[in-house]
């Protein structure tokens, strides 16, 4: 079961997800297998970024992203049959398009995003799990 979920409010995620934020579940890269990798086009939204995004070749919707080649981000909306974890962090909140009124911790900027997600990401990497 996934344990880490976060929302990113950066302007790139707003553009890619055509929404005010991305809402993703974090897995180790090997835990997620694509059913048909020919249906994915891979892109980077910045020239220097640790995030490689996989978009559907038909609808251009985000399907999967690889972070530093070791973590996989899956849009939460694509996993409705699973019991999803609660959102643990809102990052890049300074560029939000609207307020999210909940008790989830909010952080602004790159350094705060990395600082706030380092320990949760390490927990994902160190946890046991089978491929989906």
C-alpha positions in Angstrom: 0.0 0.0 0.0 1.3 3.5 -0.8 2.0 5.6 2.3 3.1 9.0 0.9 0.9 11.4 -0.9 1.5 15.1 -1.6 0.2 18.0 -3.6 2.4 20.2 -5.7 1.2 23.7 -6.5 4.1 24.8 -8.7 3.2 26.5 -12.0 4.6 23.5 -14.0 2.3 21.0 -12.3 -0.6 23.5 -12.7 0.1 23.5 -16.4 0.7 19.7 -16.8 -2.3 18.7 -14.7 -4.6 21.5 -16.0 -5.5 22.1 -12.4 -4.5 24.1 -9.4 -2.1 21.4 -8.3 -0.9 17.9 -8.8 -2.0 15.2 -6.3 0.4 12.3 -6.4 1.1 9.0 -4.6 4.8 8.0 -4.2 6.2 4.6 -4.9 9.7 3.1 -5.4 10.3 3.1 -9.2 10.2 -0.7 -9.5 6.8 -1.0 -7.7 5.0 0.5 -10.7 4.8 -1.3 -14.0 3.2 0.3 -17.1 0.7 -2.0 -18.9 1.7 -0.6 -22.3 4.8 1.6 -22.4 4.1 2.5 -26.1 1.2 4.6 -24.9 3.5 6.9 -22.9 5.6 9.8 -24.2 8.3 10.9 -21.9 9.2 14.6 -21.4 11.0 17.0 -19.1 9.2 20.3 -18.4 12.5 22.1 -17.6 15.9 21.6 -19.1 17.5 20.8 -15.7 15.1 18.8 -13.5 15.1 15.5 -11.6 11.6 14.8 -12.8 10.8 12.9 -16.0 7.1 12.9 -16.8 5.2 10.2 -18.7 2.1 11.5 -20.5 -0.6 9.6 -22.4 0.1 9.8 -26.1 -3.7 10.1 -26.8 -5.0 12.6 -24.2 -1.7 14.1 -22.9 -2.7 13.4 -19.3 0.0 12.6 -16.7 0.3 8.9 -16.1 3.6 8.4 -14.3 6.7 10.5 -13.3 10.1 9.3 -12.3 12.0 11.4 -9.8 15.8 11.0 -9.9 15.2 7.6 -11.5 14.4 6.0 -8.1 10.9 7.1 -7.2 7.6 7.0 -9.2 4.8 9.5 -8.8 1.3 8.3 -9.8 -1.6 10.7 -10.0 -3.9 9.9 -7.1 -7.0 10.2 -9.4 -5.8 7.1 -11.3 -5.9 4.8 -8.3 -9.5 5.0 -7.2 -9.8 1.4 -6.2 -7.0 1.6 -3.6 -7.3 3.0 -0.1 -5.3 6.2 -0.6 -3.2 7.7 2.2 -4.0 11.2 3.4 -2.2 14.1 1.8 0.9 14.7 4.0 2.3 17.9 2.5 1.5 20.8 0.1 4.6 22.0 -1.6 5.2 25.2 -3.7 2.2 26.6 -1.9 3.4 30.2 -2.6 2.4 29.7 -6.3 -1.0 28.3 -5.6 -4.0 29.4 -7.6 -6.4 29.1 -4.7 -6.2 28.4 -1.0 -6.6 24.8 0.3 -8.3 25.0 3.6 -7.2 21.9 5.6 -4.7 21.0 8.2 -2.0 19.7 5.8 1.4 21.4 6.3 2.2 23.9 3.6 5.6 24.9 2.3 6.9 27.4 -0.2 9.8 27.1 -2.6 12.3 24.5 -3.7 14.4 24.2 -0.5 11.3 23.8 1.7 9.9 21.2 -0.8 13.0 19.1 -0.6 13.4 19.5 3.1 9.8 18.5 3.8 9.8 15.5 1.5 13.3 14.0 2.1 12.3 11.9 5.1 9.0 10.7 3.6 10.8 9.7 0.4 13.5 7.8 2.3 10.7 5.9 4.1 9.3 4.9 0.7 12.7 3.8 -0.5 13.4 1.7 2.7 9.9 0.1 2.9 9.3 -3.4 1.7 6.9 -3.7 -1.3 6.0 -5.7 -4.3 5.4 -4.3 -7.8 1.9 -3.3 -8.7 
